[in-house]
Amino acid sequence: MTEEPVANLLTFDTEEWYHANYDGLDPAALRGRGSNFPAQADALLALCAAAGAKATFFVLGAVAEDHPGVVRAIAAAGHEIASHGYGHALAYRQTPAEFTADVAKAKTILEDVTGAAVRGYRAPSWSIVAANYHYLAALEELGFVYDASIFPVRTFLYGIPDAPTSIHHPVVDGRTLALWEVPTSVVSLVGRNFGYSGGFYFRFFPGLFIEYAIKRANRRGEPAVVYLHPRELDPGERRLALPAKEAFIHYHGLGGTKAKLAALLDKFRFTSVIDHLKTLDPTIGK
């Protein structure tokens, strides 16, 4: 009997073109200035439908307020709606009370829009780091099943380079949480972890390298976590005025993203985070 291939995890950080966390940028000041977001969401849904793939959409509460019909359409297509916080604030710049209020507010908005429980969370810009790692306990207290905020790399903006790279139950203050942690995929090169499966890394690395890294994870029996933003499939979307380094990180390779994603969807199986976790714990959702 042929062994069933590993189902990888397809995720979209569902936000607008102006949601970013560079110094001096205030996303709230740009809200309401228009975007291609509805068309971008339609394009993602079409790609998923063509490939028979399911995905997790980590949606900002503010986006759900501005585009409730789009969020309901995503859920109606069978995809998971999870939380990306409310307005894309960095979690490590929030006090514990501010973080809890932000996450609770977004969860309520998303559940009101979709009529379904929200069980997953991903912090904006991977902003659960070593200094605020204990915030994971607040997610458990708020009723989340999993977090997907840890990136086992080191960058100027985020990362915990020595974090576990496999799905696990995190330990906070000596206590193992019931919450699952779903870290972002990395590949080890020259003794250092690098991202490869989303965002800038996805746009920077050749498709063949990304396929190699996914196959490498799958041979270990582990799913790769692919993540993208709707704007990354739309080179015609308006752009932020950024310094050269930030502009390169934010916009390099936009023209090839859609075709690269379509090729991966054709070659690999993809499912949502929650559906994968149900294979590890069938009691989820019971």
C-alpha positions, 0 to 999 in steps of 0.5 A, a space after each residue: 500500500 502506498 504511504 499517504 504523503 505528509 500534509 503540509 500547512 498552508 497559512 495566510 497572514 490576512 492583512 492589508 498592504 499597510 500592515 507592517 511594523 517598521 519604525 515610524 509606520 502607523 498602520 492605523 493612520 492608513 486604514 480606509 484608504 482603499 486596497 485590492 484586498 477583496 480581489 487578493 482574497 478571491 485569488 487565494 481562494 481560487 488557487 486553493 480550490 484548484 489544488 484541493 487545498 485547505 488553509 488557515 487564514 490568520 485574520 486581523 480583527 480590523 480586517 474582519 471589521 472592514 471586510 466581514 463578507 470576505 472573511 465569511 466567504 473564506 470560512 464558507 469555502 472550508 478554510 480555518 479562520 484564526 486570529 492575527 490580533 487586532 491591528 498588527 501591534 507588536 506583542 513584545 511592545 504590549 504590556 501583558 494587559 494590553 496583549 490580552 485585551 488585544 487578542 480577546 478583542 480580535 477573537 470576539 470580532 472574528 467569532 461574531 463575523 464567522 459564528 465559529 470558534 477561533 482556536 489559533 493565533 499568530 502574533 503580528 511579525 512573529 512578535 512572541 520572542 524570549 522576552 514575552 514568551 510567557 504571553 503564551 499562557 494568556 492564549 491558553 487562558 483565552 481558550 486558544 488551542 494553538 499558537 503559531 507565533 514562534 520563528 526559530 531564527 534571529 532577525 532584527 525584528 523577531 525570532 527565538 533561534 534556539 526554539 524547538 522546530 517541531 510542533 510541541 507543547 511549550 513550557 512556561 514558568 515550569 508548566 507544560 501548557 495544553 496549548 500547542 505551539 506550531 513553529 514556522 519552518 526553518 532549514 539549518 544551513 552552516 549551523 544556523 536556522 533560516 526561514 524558507 517557506 514564506 514572506 521574504 524567504 519565499 520570494 527570495 529563494 528559488 522554487 526548487 530550493 523551497 521544494 527541497 526544504 519541504 521534502 526534507 521536512 516531509 522525510 522526517 514526517 513533519 509538515 512544512 508551514 507555508 505562510 504568505 500575505 495577500 498583498 504578496 500575490 499582487 504586484 499592483 497593490 499600492 506600496 509603503 514608502 520605506 527605506 531601501 533595506 525595508 523596501 527590499 525585504 517587503 517587496 522583493 520578488 512579488 512578481 513571481 509569488 503567485 506562480 511559485 505558490 501555484 507550483 507548490 500547491 500542485 506538488 504537495 498536499 496542504 491542509 489547515 493548522 487545526 485539521 493537522 492538530 486534530 490528527 495529533 489530538 482527536 479530542 480537539 473540537 469535541 
